[in-house]
Amino acid sequence: MSDMETRQQLLETAARHEDELEQAIGDFKQAVHRPFAIGEHVHAHISAHPIPWLVGSLLIGLWLGSRNSQRS
């Protein structure tokens, strides 16, 4: 086998491995991104409609604060 044939085979192997690596990295990014998609969805929803969340948190805070003052 000549040096050119060996070099060509090595280049083809390297290109195939590079494609496999790119596919594996893409799969990994997608697998890591999935668990955080719910958090991004909730963040987008809260950002789009903040008033109900603010009012709800205020009411919960008042309720918890009134329960604590009744115990004293």
The 8 nearest C-alpha neighbors of each residue, nearest first, counted from 0:
[[1, 4, 2, 5, 3, 6, 8, 7],
 [2, 0, 4, 3, 5, 6, 7, 8],
 [1, 3, 5, 4, 6, 0, 7, 8],
 [4, 2, 6, 1, 5, 7, 0, 8],
 [5, 3, 7, 1, 6, 2, 8, 0],
 [6, 4, 2, 8, 3, 7, 9, 1],
 [5, 7, 3, 9, 4, 8, 2, 10],
 [8, 6, 4, 10, 9, 5, 3, 11],
 [9, 7, 11, 5, 10, 6, 12, 4],
 [8, 10, 12, 6, 7, 11, 13, 5],
 [9, 11, 13, 7, 8, 12, 14, 6],
 [12, 10, 8, 14, 9, 13, 7, 15],
 [13, 11, 9, 15, 14, 10, 8, 16],
 [12, 14, 10, 16, 15, 11, 9, 17],
 [15, 13, 17, 11, 12, 16, 10, 18],
 [16, 14, 12, 18, 17, 13, 11, 19],
 [17, 15, 19, 13, 18, 14, 20, 12],
 [16, 18, 20, 14, 15, 19, 13, 21],
 [19, 17, 21, 15, 20, 16, 22, 14],
 [18, 20, 16, 22, 17, 21, 23, 15],
 [19, 21, 17, 23, 22, 18, 16, 24],
 [20, 22, 18, 24, 23, 19, 25, 17],
 [23, 21, 25, 19, 20, 24, 26, 18],
 [24, 22, 20, 26, 25, 21, 27, 19],
 [23, 25, 27, 21, 26, 22, 20, 28],
 [24, 26, 22, 28, 27, 23, 21, 29],
 [27, 25, 23, 29, 24, 28, 30, 22],
 [26, 28, 24, 30, 25, 29, 23, 31],
 [29, 27, 25, 31, 30, 26, 32, 24],
 [28, 30, 32, 26, 27, 31, 33, 25],
 [31, 29, 27, 28, 32, 33, 26, 34],
 [30, 32, 28, 29, 33, 27, 34, 35],
 [31, 33, 29, 30, 35, 34, 28, 36],
 [32, 34, 36, 35, 30, 31, 29, 37],
 [35, 33, 36, 32, 31, 37, 30, 38],
 [34, 36, 38, 37, 33, 32, 39, 31],
 [35, 37, 39, 33, 38, 34, 40, 32],
 [38, 36, 40, 39, 35, 41, 34, 33],
 [39, 37, 41, 35, 40, 36, 42, 34],
 [38, 40, 42, 36, 37, 41, 43, 35],
 [39, 41, 37, 43, 38, 42, 36, 44],
 [42, 40, 44, 38, 43, 39, 45, 37],
 [43, 41, 39, 45, 44, 40, 46, 38],
 [42, 44, 46, 40, 41, 45, 47, 39],
 [43, 45, 41, 47, 42, 46, 40, 48],
 [46, 44, 42, 48, 49, 47, 43, 41],
 [47, 45, 43, 44, 48, 49, 42, 41],
 [46, 48, 44, 45, 43, 49, 42, 50],
 [47, 49, 45, 46, 50, 44, 51, 52],
 [50, 48, 45, 52, 46, 51, 53, 47],
 [49, 51, 53, 52, 48, 54, 55, 45],
 [52, 50, 54, 53, 49, 55, 48, 56],
 [51, 53, 55, 49, 50, 54, 56, 45],
 [54, 52, 50, 56, 55, 51, 57, 49],
 [55, 53, 57, 51, 56, 52, 50, 58],
 [56, 54, 52, 58, 57, 53, 51, 59],
 [55, 57, 59, 53, 58, 54, 60, 52],
 [56, 58, 54, 60, 55, 59, 53, 61],
 [59, 57, 61, 55, 60, 56, 62, 54],
 [58, 60, 62, 56, 61, 57, 63, 55],
 [61, 59, 57, 63, 58, 62, 64, 56],
 [60, 62, 64, 58, 59, 63, 65, 57],
 [63, 61, 59, 65, 64, 60, 58, 66],
 [62, 64, 66, 60, 65, 61, 59, 67],
 [65, 63, 61, 67, 62, 66, 60, 68],
 [64, 66, 68, 62, 67, 63, 61, 69],
 [67, 65, 63, 69, 64, 68, 62, 70],
 [66, 68, 64, 65, 70, 69, 63, 71],
 [67, 69, 65, 70, 71, 66, 64, 63],
 [70, 68, 66, 67, 71, 65, 64, 63],
 [69, 71, 68, 67, 66, 65, 64, 63],
 [70, 68, 69, 67, 66, 65, 64, 63]]
